[in-house]
Amino acid sequence: VYFAIYVEYPPQNGALNYNDTSLDTNTDREVYADVDEVLKLTCVAEPGNPSTTTYSWIQDNAIVSETITGSSTDTYTIDPVDSSSNGEYWCVISNRIANITTNHLNLTVYTTEVHLHESEEDSDWKLIGLIAGASFAVLCLVLAVIIAGTIIWRRRTPPPK
């Protein structure tokens, strides 16, 4: 008679790292990145039994990536970082027994993007300025013609006797 005991258990000791930097597994972490950087998040855990593990990447309570593997790590890469990358990230590691959640990473993206737009009020003032400038130019031209005409008329008119 042969007996086999098959013990199943969930993954354990999940941790979230970024750009190959280990984070304290007991606290959330603030991370800052510039636009167009590459940010690599790594989820690490001791696989459970069964070893088939699902890594779910979460950004602000929405799944952004999911990988099924037998590996003890999974990577989520943000390439390039942009303003939509701002948010809170974490990883859920699970097998058919249970799941565990890693510490959270709060990503703040520094952006140097400048978006200029013209309001209707700015546009109205530009139009008023254009009209005033054109009116001034026409007035100067009329005065120049009057002055030139007066000078020419005086030179052609004989002096009184």
C-alpha positions as CSV (number, residue, x, y, z in Angstrom):
1,V,0.0,0.0,0.0
2,Y,1.3,3.4,-1.1
3,F,0.1,6.7,0.3
4,A,0.9,10.1,-1.2
5,I,0.3,13.3,0.6
6,Y,-0.1,16.3,-1.7
7,V,0.1,19.6,0.2
8,E,-1.2,22.7,-1.6
9,Y,-0.5,26.2,-0.3
10,P,-0.6,29.8,-1.7
11,P,2.4,31.9,-2.9
12,Q,4.2,33.6,-0.1
13,N,6.4,36.7,0.7
14,G,5.2,38.8,-2.2
15,A,7.2,42.0,-2.9
16,L,7.2,44.8,-5.4
17,N,10.5,46.2,-6.8
18,Y,11.2,48.9,-9.3
19,N,14.1,49.3,-11.7
20,D,15.9,46.5,-9.9
21,T,15.6,48.3,-6.5
22,S,14.1,46.3,-3.7
23,L,11.4,48.0,-1.7
24,D,10.5,47.5,1.9
25,T,7.7,44.9,1.8
26,N,5.9,46.4,4.8
27,T,5.4,49.9,3.5
28,D,4.2,51.7,0.4
29,R,6.7,53.6,-1.6
30,E,6.7,57.0,-3.4
31,V,8.5,56.8,-6.8
32,Y,9.1,59.8,-9.1
33,A,9.8,59.5,-12.8
34,D,10.3,61.8,-15.7
35,V,8.3,61.7,-18.9
36,D,9.9,59.3,-21.5
37,E,11.7,57.3,-18.8
38,V,11.4,53.5,-18.7
39,L,10.1,52.1,-15.5
40,K,10.4,48.4,-14.8
41,L,8.3,46.9,-11.9
42,T,9.1,43.5,-10.7
43,C,6.8,41.3,-8.6
44,V,8.7,38.6,-6.6
45,A,7.2,35.8,-4.5
46,E,7.9,32.3,-3.3
47,P,5.7,30.2,-5.5
48,G,3.0,28.2,-3.8
49,N,2.0,24.6,-4.6
50,P,0.7,24.3,-7.3
51,S,3.5,26.4,-8.7
52,T,1.4,27.7,-11.6
53,T,1.1,31.3,-10.5
54,T,-0.9,34.3,-11.9
55,Y,0.6,37.7,-11.6
56,S,-1.9,40.5,-12.0
57,W,-0.6,44.1,-12.3
58,I,-3.0,46.7,-10.9
59,Q,-2.9,50.5,-11.5
60,D,-5.5,52.5,-9.6
61,N,-7.8,49.4,-9.0
62,A,-7.7,48.3,-12.7
63,I,-5.8,45.3,-14.0
64,V,-3.3,46.5,-16.6
65,S,-1.5,43.2,-17.2
66,E,-1.8,39.6,-16.3
67,T,0.7,36.8,-16.7
68,I,0.4,33.0,-15.9
69,T,3.7,31.4,-15.2
70,G,5.5,28.9,-13.0
71,S,8.2,31.5,-12.3
72,S,8.8,33.3,-9.0
73,T,9.0,36.7,-10.7
74,D,7.1,38.7,-13.2
75,T,7.9,42.1,-14.7
76,Y,5.7,45.0,-15.9
77,T,7.4,47.6,-17.9
78,I,6.1,51.1,-18.6
79,D,7.9,52.3,-21.7
80,P,7.8,55.3,-22.0
81,V,6.4,56.8,-18.8
82,D,3.9,59.5,-19.6
83,S,1.3,61.5,-17.7
84,S,-1.2,58.6,-17.8
85,S,1.3,56.5,-15.9
86,N,0.6,58.5,-12.7
87,G,-1.0,56.3,-10.1
88,E,-0.8,53.6,-7.5
89,Y,0.6,50.2,-8.6
90,W,0.7,46.8,-7.0
91,C,0.8,43.1,-7.9
92,V,-1.5,40.3,-6.9
93,I,0.1,36.9,-6.9
94,S,-2.2,33.9,-6.9
95,N,-2.6,30.2,-7.5
96,R,-5.7,28.1,-7.2
97,I,-5.4,28.1,-3.4
98,A,-5.3,31.8,-2.6
99,N,-3.7,35.1,-3.6
100,I,-1.5,37.6,-1.9
101,T,-1.0,41.3,-2.5
102,T,2.3,43.2,-2.6
103,N,3.1,46.5,-1.1
104,H,2.0,49.5,-3.2
105,L,4.1,51.9,-5.3
106,N,2.8,55.4,-5.8
107,L,4.1,56.8,-9.1
108,T,4.3,60.5,-9.7
109,V,5.3,61.5,-13.2
110,Y,7.2,64.8,-13.6
111,T,6.1,66.4,-16.8
112,T,7.7,69.2,-18.7
113,E,5.0,69.2,-21.3
114,V,3.5,72.7,-21.7
115,H,0.2,72.9,-23.4
116,L,-0.7,76.4,-24.5
117,H,-4.2,77.2,-25.8
118,E,-5.7,80.5,-26.8
119,S,-9.0,81.5,-25.1
120,E,-11.7,83.3,-27.0
121,E,-11.0,86.4,-24.9
122,D,-7.3,86.3,-25.9
123,S,-8.4,86.0,-29.5
124,D,-10.8,88.9,-29.2
125,W,-8.0,91.1,-27.8
126,K,-5.7,90.2,-30.6
127,L,-8.4,91.1,-33.2
128,I,-9.0,94.5,-31.4
129,G,-5.2,95.1,-31.4
130,L,-5.0,94.3,-35.1
131,I,-7.8,96.6,-36.0
132,A,-6.4,99.4,-33.8
133,G,-2.9,99.0,-35.4
134,A,-4.3,99.0,-38.9
135,S,-6.4,102.1,-38.1
136,F,-3.3,103.9,-36.8
137,A,-1.3,103.0,-39.9
138,V,-4.1,104.4,-42.1
139,L,-4.3,107.6,-40.1
140,C,-0.5,108.1,-40.3
141,L,-0.7,107.6,-44.1
142,V,-3.5,110.1,-44.5
143,L,-1.6,112.7,-42.4
144,A,1.5,112.1,-44.4
145,V,-0.4,112.7,-47.6
146,I,-2.0,115.9,-46.2
147,I,1.3,117.2,-45.0
148,A,3.1,116.3,-48.3
149,G,0.2,117.9,-50.3
150,T,0.4,121.1,-48.2
151,I,4.2,121.3,-48.7
152,I,3.8,120.8,-52.5
153,W,0.9,123.3,-52.7
154,R,2.9,126.0,-50.9
155,R,5.9,125.5,-53.1
156,R,3.8,125.9,-56.3
157,T,1.8,128.9,-55.0
158,P,3.5,132.2,-55.8
159,P,4.1,134.4,-52.8
160,P,1.7,137.3,-52.4
161,K,2.8,140.7,-53.8
